[in-house]
């Protein structure tokens, strides 16, 4: 059974085999798996954002801070804060470009990815309650020098985009949308085999297609459903790559807020606490997927702060498919307001 210890305050945003990039407010740097800093410290944002970012409750309530970080192929770093993307020079820490022509505060947790050839994809996440806005996927083929819409969903088609993710097995992209719609037709999974030029619809029409991210194995895609605001049960889903048929492996205690697959073959999901009617209790859980079964790994209770401040979640960093050691961020949980935990070795 995996055991974990705290290695840092902050958010784990991107994992590499020997280090993990973390953010504290508007600053970020890399640490090794013992918690020792192994890179220079970088800072972005305005003076006011930097001040607010020091205080955990303020930054969570105002959504201030760094939400995504991905190393780029040219050595620079893509950093997403509230309403803006920074391209940061990896050597001197200077901001070399910004991008803020997107809707919403930030993408979903798995809403940004970089393909092996260096192409960046950025999926808009907006509330879009009235379905009165186009929703766009942006692409950059010049290391973040410019971003252009590569696909746009028309007004009324979907509510928002949940994730865009590179699949190393099929060498393709997967895109997830949500949330409801007539007959759940906003819950969809798309696939692109041509670097985002075209997207084929793989499946839709039930809450089982509603995912915040996906995990990959040679034969399957795996995800937990995110039916946090509906009476539907949350499920662990396995999709056969060849047939694209879905199989419900298990009922989950709450909506899935995290999932990660690792280089050693392990797959993990995490459920969260957001106050939905289909939640079993007040605990966030981490589970390991073993074949057709789930193994409970960890459970943490929601803290005393209101849900509007922060849901109780465990979030895995991006990049886990290249690593074999688990680390994750516990947020809004008892004793773990915003800390990075790592698997003991």
N, C-alpha and C positions, 0 to 999 in steps of 0.2 A: 504494500500500500504506500502511495506517495505521501511524503510529509514535507511541510513547508516552513520556512522561517522568513522573517522580514529582513530585507536587505536595503531598503531605502524608503523614504517618503516620496510622494509624487506619483506619476503615471508612467507605466512601462508602455512604450509606443512602438518600438521596433526591435526585434530580437535577431541577433547574429550568433554564430556558434560560440564565440568567446566573449561576447559582450551584449549589453542591452541598452538601447537609448531610452532615457527617461526625461520627463519634463516636470519642472516645478514652477508653476505659474507661467511666466513668459521666458523662462530660461530652460535650456536643455543641454544634456551631455551624455556621454556613454559611461557605463560602469561595467565591471566584470561581475561574475555571478556570486562574488563574495560581498559586493556592494562598494568596492573601491573604484573611484573615478579614474577612467583611463583615456579621457579625451579632454580637450579644452572645454571651457564653458561658453556657450553661445547665448545671446539674448536678442529678442526681437520685440516689436511693439512700442507703443507710446509710453511716456513716463508714468501716466496715470494707470495704464494697464499693468505696468511692472509693479507699481505699488499695491494695487488691488490683488494682483496675483500672489502676493506673499501670504495672504490670509485665505486659508482653505475654504471657510464658509462663504466668504465674499466671492471668491472666484467661481465656486460651484453655483451659487445663487445667480450670479450675473453671467455665467457661462464664459468667463474670462479664462484665458490660459491656452496652452497648446494641446490640440486634440489629435493631430496626426503628425507623424514624422516618418519619412522614407528616404534612405540614401539613394541618390541617383547614379546612373552609370558613369557620369563624368566626374564623380567625386563630390558634387554639391549635394545639398540636402533640401528636400521639399518639406515645408513645415506649414501646417494649417492651424490658424487661430480663428477667433470669432470674426467671420465675414471677410477673411483675407488669406491668401496663400502667399507665403514667402519662399523664394528660392535663395538659399543661403550658401555662400562660398564655403566649402568645407575646410579650406586652409586658413583664411583670415577672418571668417565669420561675418563678412559684409553681406548685406542683402543686395543681390544682383538683379532681382526682378520681383514684382508682385503681381498678383492676379486677384481681382475682387469683383469681376463682372458676373458672378453667379448668384443664384437665389438661395436664401436660407443662411443660417449661421455657419454651418459646416456640413460635410457629408456624414452619412452613417458610419459606424465604426469600421466597416470593411468597404467603405465607399470610395477609396482611393487605391490604385495599384499601379505598379510599374512592371512592364513585361521584360523578358530577358533582352530584347533588343533596345530597351531604354524608353519605350513609349509610355507616357503617363496617361492614365484614365481617371476622370474625376466625375462622380455621379452626384447630382443635386439632391439634397434632402430638404424639403420645405413642408410646413404643416399642410398647406393647400386644402384646408377643410372644405371649401366650397368647390373644389375641382375647377377653378377658374384660371389656372396658370398652365402654360407649357412647362414641361419638366425635361431637362437636358442632360446629356452626357457630353463632357468635354474631353478633348484629346490634345496632347502636346507631343510633337515628334522632334522637338529641339531642346530637350532637357529643361522644359519649363520656361523657355524664352517667350513662347506664345501658346495660347489655348484657343481652340476652336470647337464649336459644336459639331459632334460627329453623329449624334442621333437626338431627335427631339420628339417627345410624346405630346400629342395635341391636347388642348384643353378638354377636360372631361374623360381622358383616356385612363389615366392612373392618378393616384394621389401623390406618390413620390417614389424615389429609388432607394432601395435598401443597401445594395452592395454591387460592386464590380470586382471580379477576382480572376487572376490568372491560374490556369490549370496546367501543371507541369506534365501530367500524364498524356493528355490529348493535345497539349500545346494550343489552347484556345482560351477564350474569355467566357465567363458566366456572369449574368446580370439578373438581379432580383428586384421585383417591384411589389408595391402594396397599396392599399391595405384591405379594402372591402369591395365595394361596388356591387352591382346587381349580380346575384349568383356568385359572389366572390371573384368576379372577373378581373379585379385589380391585382390579385395575387398571382404573379407570373414568374416564370423562369425562362430566360433567353440565353442563347449561345451564339458566339461569333468566332469564326475560324479564319477571318481575314483582317485581323488587327482593328476590329471595330467598324469596318466599312458597312457590313450588313449584319443583322441580328435575326436569328430564326427563333420562333416561339416554340419552346420545348413542352411546356405544360402550364395549366392555369385552371381556375374554377373552384378551388376550395381553400380553406385555411391551411391545409397541408402543404400548399405551395408558398406559404408566407414565411420567409426566412430572412434573418438579418445577416446571414453569411452562410458559407458552405465549407465543408471539409472534403478532402479528396483521398481516395484510395485507388488502386489499380482498376477495380471493377465497379466501384460505387461512388456516388456523391452522398454525403450525409449532412443533415442539418436538424436543428430543433426549431419548432415553429414559434412564432412571435405573436400569438393571439392573446395579447395582454389586455385588450379592451373589448373583447367579445366573450360570450359565454362558452365558446368552443374549448374543448380540451387542448392542451398543448402536447405535441407528439414529437418523438424522435423519429425522423424519416430517413429511409434509405432508398436511393434511386439507382436502379440498374442502368449502367451506362449504355448498354446495347438496346434495351427495350424501352428505356425511360419510364418504366413503371415504378410506382411508389409503393413502399411497404412500411407500415407503421410498426416500429420495433418496440416502442414503449410509450406509456403515458407519462408526461412530465408534471412536476408539482407546480410549475409556473412557466412564464414565457422565457424563451431562450434568449440570452443577451450576449453570449460568447460561444465561439467554437474555434478549435485549433487542431490541425494535424501536424505531426512531427516526423522528422527524418527517420526515426527508429520505428515508425509504423503506428505509434500510439495516436489515438484521437480522443479529444476531450470536448465536452460541452458544459456550459454553465447556465443555470436559470437565475432569474432575478426576482426582486420584490418591487412591484409598481402599483399595488393596490387594486388589481383587477379581480373581478368576481370569480375567475376560474383558478385563483391561486390557493394552494392547499394551506399555507401558513405564512409566517413572517420570516422565512429563512431563504437565503440564496444558497444554491448548491452547485458543486462541481462534480461531474461524473466522467468516468472513462468508458468509452465504447469498446467492448470486447466481443467481436463477432456480432451476434445478434442480441447480446445482453448489455446491461449497464451496470457499472460498479460504482457505488458511492465513494467519493474521494474526500470531500470536505463540505461542511455546511456552516454558514455564518449568519447570525441573526441581524435583521435590519437595526440600524442605530436609532437614537431618539429624535433625530432631525426629521422634519417633514419631507414627504415624497417630492413636493414641488422643488425642494432644494436639490435633492439627488436621490434617484432610485438606488436600491441596494443591489449591487452588481459585482460580478467578477469578470474582468475583461482581459483577454489575451492580447499581447502585442501582435502586430503584423510580422511576417517573416518567419513564423514558427516552422514552416515546412523545411527549412534549412538547418534546424536545430534539433537537439535531442534532450534538452533540459528545459523543464517547464518554469516559466515565470508568468505572473499575471498581476493585475491591479485590482485590489479590493477597494470599492468605493461605496460610501453610505452604509457601511456595515459596522456592527458593534466592535469597538476597538480598532477599526480599520477605516477611518474616514476617507483616506486617500493614500494608500501605501502599496509598495511593491513587495510581493512575496515570491520566493524562489524555492524550487525543489531541493531538499537536502541531499547531499551526496556523501 
